[in-house]
């Protein structure tokens, strides 16, 4: 058994209506930089207004940074951090899906540290320097169910085609609010993309060579909830029970990320998103997932049997295939995003260059030829 060293310092407020606890929960400062995307949904649903009103009611000042794209860019991080310093913000609130919450963590890092964000990134062209100062405290209020970033330290940012993760103890959110009622307006396709992201976090963390008995409990329950309720959440977004199940799966996948780690599937998907930021992260993962699952199912039959048993089945690759059919994502084509077969080679090289460390966490070591084969067989 591996040595176990777990650390999840986030206060979790979970369940329908839990956003209202923002009026009374302990918060780590007096003026918040609220980080949202450059889209309209967080405003049109009224969620931003509710958050601002709840904070105003307890005397907490706010400033708004609303330029985050679906794949957060380093330039946005640097601009947001400068704005946080200019506004004298003493904590950061990531409000929305994985993109603004991830960006809020990176902004929190650069609001207190000198230089360039890529100075602190390991992998790719990053310099892997240690942080000089602690990041600003972070509060995560998630309106989607996919990344689990509200309870883990990880943030993924893109720069010059390199899409790389970063995290440290200081980027764990101090408080996470997961209210399924905030998720009922998420469109079906995005619900599917996000739910599969949660599933793949759980599966990869279950299969990682650093998994522990504790992390695997989180993984198996997350897998069970996604398989049980994601199709219903996709078909009927107002079904609060299904939304709550998928939201819990999402948060459990964040616990997985905090106690184990993703592996090579995420390296491949991040490389796709690095070159082609128009590809939603969940879509990139789905597009390579069947071939990736087949590769490891043949080499880790006991682990795949355990995951299948958790959902009452015998073949977990078949479970994935059926789930994709039920959620309407089985016909995804990378070619529809402007990707060509000729791009598979540079995507593969980037996966190893930017996030090659995740390949080291596979129980079965794959070669560059193996991963290229997965990409090529996945291409449609």
C-alpha positions as a printed Julia matrix, in Angstrom:
380×3 Matrix{Float64}:
   0.0    0.0     0.0
   1.22   3.52   -0.78
   1.88   5.93    2.07
  -1.15   8.18    2.56
  -0.74  11.94    2.91
  -4.09  13.67    2.34
  -4.85  17.38    2.75
  -8.21  18.93    1.8
  -8.61  22.18    3.77
 -11.71  23.48    1.93
 -14.93  24.14    3.85
 -17.64  22.58    1.68
 -21.22  23.91    1.65
 -23.22  21.49   -0.49
 -26.84  21.07   -1.46
 -29.87  22.8    -2.96
 -30.14  26.34   -1.61
 -26.6   26.36   -0.22
 -25.75  29.65   -1.99
 -27.72  31.42    0.74
 -25.05  30.35    3.23
 -22.84  32.98    1.63
 -24.69  35.41    3.9
 -23.31  33.81    7.07
 -20.32  31.53    6.39
 -16.79  32.52    7.37
 -15.14  34.4     4.52
 -11.41  35.15    4.26
 -11.5   38.91    3.62
 -13.33  42.21    3.35
 -13.12  42.95   -0.39
 -13.53  40.28   -3.07
 -12.49  40.19   -6.68
 -15.33  38.26   -8.35
 -14.04  36.36  -11.39
 -16.53  35.32  -14.08
 -16.43  34.47  -17.78
 -16.97  36.87  -20.64
 -20.32  35.2   -21.39
 -23.81  36.28  -20.38
 -25.29  33.34  -18.47
 -24.01  34.19  -14.99
 -25.73  37.56  -15.32
 -28.92  36.51  -17.11
 -29.64  33.73  -14.6
 -29.36  36.29  -11.8
 -26.59  34.38  -10.03
 -24.08  37.23  -10.13
 -26.66  39.65   -8.73
 -27.54  37.24   -5.92
 -23.88  36.82   -4.96
 -23.25  40.57   -4.98
 -26.37  41.2    -2.87
 -25.45  38.53   -0.31
 -21.96  39.98    0.04
 -23.25  43.54    0.2
 -25.61  42.5     2.98
 -22.7   41.63    5.2
 -20.59  44.65    4.29
 -18.16  42.95    1.92
 -17.04  45.1    -1.0
 -16.57  43.65   -4.49
 -14.83  44.31   -7.78
 -15.68  42.36  -10.95
 -13.32  40.81  -13.5
 -15.4   39.42  -16.38
 -12.99  38.55  -19.19
 -12.31  34.83  -18.67
 -12.69  32.63  -21.76
 -13.7   28.91  -21.74
  -9.98  28.01  -21.84
  -8.42  30.66  -19.53
  -5.37  32.39  -21.0
  -2.28  33.58  -19.16
  -2.9   37.15  -20.36
  -6.27  37.12  -18.58
  -4.62  35.86  -15.4
  -2.05  38.63  -15.44
  -4.65  41.32  -16.17
  -6.98  40.0   -13.48
  -4.18  39.92  -10.91
  -3.19  43.51  -11.71
  -6.83  44.54  -11.32
  -7.07  42.75   -7.95
  -4.03  44.7    -6.68
  -5.37  47.98   -8.09
  -8.69  47.41   -6.32
  -7.04  46.34   -3.03
  -8.92  43.03   -3.02
  -7.93  40.68   -0.2
  -9.6   37.53   -1.54
 -10.89  36.14   -4.84
 -14.24  34.54   -5.66
 -14.4   32.22   -8.67
 -18.04  32.21   -9.79
 -19.23  29.89  -12.55
 -17.75  26.74  -14.06
 -14.27  25.34  -14.1
 -12.85  28.17  -16.2
 -13.52  31.12  -13.86
 -12.72  29.08  -10.76
  -9.45  27.87  -12.27
  -8.67  31.42  -13.36
  -9.46  32.75   -9.88
  -6.8   30.46   -8.43
  -4.17  31.6   -10.92
  -5.16  35.25  -10.35
  -4.83  34.69   -6.6
  -1.29  33.44   -7.18
  -0.23  36.4    -9.3
  -1.96  39.01   -7.14
   0.71  38.42   -4.5
   3.72  37.17   -6.47
   6.12  39.0    -8.82
   6.98  38.25  -12.41
   5.01  36.19  -14.9
   2.61  33.32  -14.19
   4.65  31.0   -16.42
   7.61  31.58  -14.06
   5.86  29.22  -11.63
   4.6   26.59  -14.07
   6.22  23.17  -14.26
   6.16  21.57  -17.71
   6.45  22.98  -21.18
   8.31  26.28  -21.26
   7.51  27.06  -17.62
  10.36  27.88  -15.23
   9.03  25.91  -12.2
  10.05  28.59   -9.7
   8.7   28.32   -6.15
   6.14  30.89   -5.04
   7.52  33.76   -2.99
   4.26  34.74   -1.29
   1.05  32.9    -0.4
  -1.77  33.4    -2.9
  -4.81  35.42   -1.92
  -7.52  33.26   -0.31
 -10.06  31.8    -2.73
 -13.8   31.13   -2.54
 -15.29  28.87   -5.22
 -18.98  29.03   -6.15
 -19.61  26.51   -8.88
 -22.55  26.68  -11.28
 -21.58  23.58  -13.29
 -20.7   19.98  -12.45
 -17.52  18.86  -14.15
 -14.08  19.65  -12.84
 -14.3   19.39   -9.06
 -11.99  22.4    -8.97
 -13.96  23.85   -6.06
 -12.33  21.36   -3.66
  -8.93  20.75   -5.24
  -5.87  22.97   -5.72
  -5.55  22.61   -9.49
  -5.89  25.3   -12.11
  -5.36  24.9   -15.85
  -4.24  27.86  -17.97
  -3.21  28.14  -21.63
  -0.29  30.12  -23.06
   1.11  29.92  -26.6
  -0.55  26.57  -27.26
   0.57  25.06  -23.92
  -2.33  24.09  -21.66
  -0.81  23.18  -18.29
  -2.05  22.53  -14.78
  -0.66  24.1   -11.61
  -1.52  23.86   -7.95
  -0.18  24.17   -4.42
  -1.56  24.17   -0.88
  -2.36  27.87   -1.24
  -4.65  27.32   -4.22
  -7.13  25.14   -2.37
 -10.29  27.23   -2.01
 -10.98  28.27    1.58
 -14.73  27.85    0.97
 -16.63  25.97   -1.74
 -20.34  26.38   -2.39
 -21.96  23.67   -4.54
 -25.65  24.44   -5.08
 -27.35  22.17   -7.64
 -30.1   24.76   -8.07
 -27.54  26.96   -9.84
 -26.99  24.23  -12.45
 -30.52  23.7   -13.8
 -30.02  26.17  -16.67
 -26.88  24.48  -18.06
 -27.71  23.28  -21.62
 -27.85  19.52  -22.3
 -24.63  19.27  -24.31
 -22.61  21.23  -21.78
 -24.14  19.14  -19.0
 -22.87  16.05  -20.81
 -19.4   17.47  -21.44
 -19.04  18.5   -17.79
 -20.39  15.23  -16.42
 -17.96  13.2   -18.49
 -15.11  15.38  -17.24
 -16.09  14.44  -13.69
 -16.28  10.77  -14.7
 -12.83  10.79  -16.28
 -11.3   12.54  -13.26
 -12.68   9.76  -11.09
 -11.6    6.94  -13.42
  -8.09   8.26  -13.98
  -7.6    8.88  -10.26
  -8.81   5.33   -9.57
  -6.29   3.9   -12.03
  -3.35   6.16  -11.08
  -0.33   4.51   -9.52
  -0.61   6.9    -6.55
  -4.23   5.97   -5.77
  -4.96   4.96   -2.18
  -7.84   3.08   -0.54
  -9.31   6.44    0.48
  -9.04   8.07   -2.95
 -10.57   5.0    -4.57
 -13.65   5.3    -2.35
 -14.18   8.81   -3.71
 -13.58   7.57   -7.26
 -16.01   4.67   -7.13
 -18.85   6.72   -5.66
 -18.3    9.47   -8.23
 -18.38   6.91  -11.06
 -21.58   5.37   -9.68
 -23.37   8.73   -9.46
 -22.39   9.85  -12.97
 -23.51   6.59  -14.57
 -26.76   6.64  -12.57
 -27.82  10.26  -13.08
 -25.98  12.02  -15.9
 -28.39  10.82  -18.63
 -31.34  12.17  -16.63
 -29.6   15.49  -15.99
 -28.91  15.78  -19.73
 -32.51  14.96  -20.71
 -34.2   16.94  -17.93
 -32.03  19.72  -16.59
 -34.64  20.76  -14.05
 -34.54  17.38  -12.29
 -32.93  18.58   -9.08
 -32.28  15.06   -7.77
 -30.26  14.16  -10.87
 -28.51  17.53  -10.77
 -27.59  16.94   -7.12
 -26.21  13.47   -7.92
 -24.01  14.82  -10.72
 -22.96  17.79   -8.58
 -21.9   15.41   -5.82
 -20.03  13.25   -8.35
 -18.27  16.4    -9.5
 -17.21  17.36   -5.98
 -16.11  13.81   -5.23
 -13.99  13.92   -8.38
 -12.34  17.01   -6.89
 -11.6   15.0    -3.76
 -10.11  12.38   -6.1
  -7.87  15.05   -7.59
  -6.79  16.1    -4.11
  -5.94  12.57   -2.97
  -4.77  10.95   -6.22
  -4.26  12.48   -9.68
  -5.35  12.39  -13.3
  -3.21  10.48  -15.76
  -2.43  10.39  -19.46
  -5.97  10.83  -20.78
  -5.91  14.38  -19.46
  -2.49  15.03  -20.99
  -3.91  14.17  -24.39
  -7.09  16.23  -23.91
  -5.18  19.28  -22.65
  -2.89  19.1   -25.65
  -5.92  19.11  -27.95
  -7.32  22.15  -26.12
  -3.98  23.91  -26.16
  -3.81  23.96  -29.95
  -7.57  24.16  -30.49
  -9.15  26.27  -27.72
 -12.51  26.04  -29.5
 -12.75  22.4   -28.32
 -14.55  22.15  -24.96
 -12.44  20.21  -22.47
 -15.14  17.59  -21.97
 -15.42  17.09  -25.73
 -11.66  16.57  -26.02
 -11.8   13.96  -23.28
 -14.81  12.17  -24.75
 -13.19  12.06  -28.18
 -10.2   10.02  -26.98
 -11.87   8.15  -24.13
 -12.99   4.91  -25.78
  -9.58   4.16  -27.25
  -7.88   5.2   -24.01
 -10.2    2.94  -21.99
  -9.59   0.02  -24.34
  -5.82   0.41  -23.99
  -5.93   0.2   -20.2
  -8.82  -2.27  -19.88
  -6.71  -4.86  -21.68
  -3.83  -4.26  -19.26
  -5.69  -3.6   -15.99
  -8.59  -6.08  -16.07
  -9.03  -6.22  -12.28
  -9.39  -2.45  -11.91
 -11.85  -2.24  -14.81
 -13.87  -5.12  -13.37
 -14.08  -3.29  -10.03
 -15.39  -0.11  -11.71
 -17.91  -2.13  -13.73
 -19.13  -3.93  -10.61
 -19.7   -0.59   -8.88
 -22.36   0.23  -11.49
 -23.8   -3.29  -11.71
 -22.1   -4.25  -14.97
 -19.29  -6.55  -16.12
 -17.64  -4.55  -18.94
 -16.66  -0.97  -18.09
 -15.69  -0.07  -21.66
 -19.23  -1.04  -22.64
 -20.52   1.12  -19.78
 -18.67   4.11  -21.23
 -19.96   3.45  -24.74
 -23.56   3.13  -23.57
 -23.3    6.25  -21.4
 -22.05   8.26  -24.36
 -24.99   7.04  -26.43
 -27.49   7.92  -23.69
 -26.04  11.41  -23.32
 -25.92  12.15  -27.04
 -22.15  12.51  -27.37
 -21.2    9.26  -29.1
 -20.88  10.95  -32.5
 -18.38  13.64  -31.55
 -15.84  14.26  -34.31
 -12.55  16.09  -33.85
 -12.74  17.01  -37.52
 -15.78  19.17  -36.76
 -13.52  21.42  -34.67
 -11.12  22.01  -37.54
  -8.64  19.33  -36.44
  -6.96  17.18  -39.08
  -5.39  13.75  -38.84
  -2.06  15.42  -39.58
  -2.44  17.33  -36.29
  -2.31  14.15  -34.21
   1.47  14.07  -34.24
   1.98  17.56  -32.82
  -0.83  17.04  -30.32
   0.91  13.9   -29.12
   4.28  15.62  -28.82
   2.7   18.51  -26.91
   1.0   16.12  -24.48
   4.37  14.68  -23.52
   6.15  18.07  -23.47
   3.6   20.09  -21.51
   2.09  17.53  -19.13
   4.35  14.52  -19.5
   4.32  14.01  -15.75
   0.8   12.59  -15.97
   2.09   9.72  -18.14
   4.35   8.81  -15.21
   1.23   8.27  -13.08
  -0.19   5.56  -15.36
   0.0    2.1   -13.79
   0.97   0.74  -17.19
   3.58   2.85  -18.94
   2.62   3.8   -22.46
   5.05   4.94  -25.11
   4.73   7.89  -27.44
   3.77   5.4   -30.11
   0.97   4.07  -27.87
  -0.49   7.53  -27.22
  -0.2    8.51  -30.88
  -2.11   5.35  -31.77
  -4.88   6.29  -29.31
  -5.15   9.74  -30.91
  -5.15   8.39  -34.46
  -7.75   5.69  -33.72
  -9.92   8.33  -32.02
  -9.89  10.66  -35.0
 -13.09  11.01  -37.0
